[in-house]
Amino acid sequence: MRMKFLADENIEKPIIEFLKTKGHDVFAVADHCPGTADEDILKIANQESRILVTNDKDFGELIFLQEQISSGILLIRSGIETSEAKVELLTEVLQKIVEKIPGNFVVLYENGYRIRSLRGGKK
């Protein structure tokens, strides 16, 4: 399943390259619009129907407390420091749940993941 991702500025290049090698369309904030505010990143992702990939848990507040809409978010909250280990984690999770990412807030941990629906929020 080919997906469209928007990689937040804090996503490491090896993760972006990994997603691209798997055939996904990836827009990297660091390459195209560094320094963009989180609210604007979310708008870009929504306008282009992209899944936001981030290490920034502030997006949870934007989505759940401020009730902003989203096409989907993949939050990497692992204690793993190396990009290579994050890519391995992402590989495992994408194989299991790639079809569940759109329309959901997915949090990746080093030992698993959690999925929370984004449906029912304000539009």
C-alpha positions, -999 to +999 in steps of 0.1 A: +000+000+000+016+032-012+010+062+011+016+099+012+036+111+042+047+145+055+079+142+075+081+167+103+114+186+106+125+164+135+124+132+114+158+119+105+169+116+069+174+078+071+137+074+081+126+096+052+149+077+028+135+044+041+099+055+034+109+066-001+126+033-009+094+015+001+076+035-026+059+061-004+055+097-014+073+118+012+073+155+016+101+166+040+095+198+060+133+202+065+139+202+028+109+223+016+098+247+045+120+245+075+109+264+106+072+260+098+048+262+128+031+230+139-004+244+130+008+251+094+025+217+091-008+201+100-026+223+074-002+212+047-006+175+056-044+179+055-045+198+022-024+172+006-040+142+024-007+132+039+000+112+070+022+133+094+053+115+107+068+132+137+087+128+170+068+158+184+040+149+209+026+185+207+006+173+177-015+153+202-026+185+218-035+201+185-056+171+175-072+161+208-074+193+228-078+219+201-098+194+180-080+202+147-086+177+120-059+154+106-055+128+078-035+107+102-004+110+125+024+086+131+042+096+163+075+080+170+079+080+208+105+054+212+134+056+236+155+043+208+181+069+198+196+056+165+179+062+132+187+026+122+168+012+152+138+036+144+138+023+108+137-013+121+108-004+144+090+014+115+095-016+092+079-039+117+049-017+124+043-008+088+041-044+079+015-050+105-007-019+104-001+002+073-038+002+064-047+014+099-027+046+098-050+068+077-075+085+100-058+075+132-032+088+156-006+060+158+021+061+185+051+038+180+070+026+210+101+004+211+079-026+222+047-019+202+022+007+192-011+023+202-039+034+178-064+061+186-091+070+161-093+106+148-128+101+135-156+122+151-135+153+157-145+187+144-141+194+108 
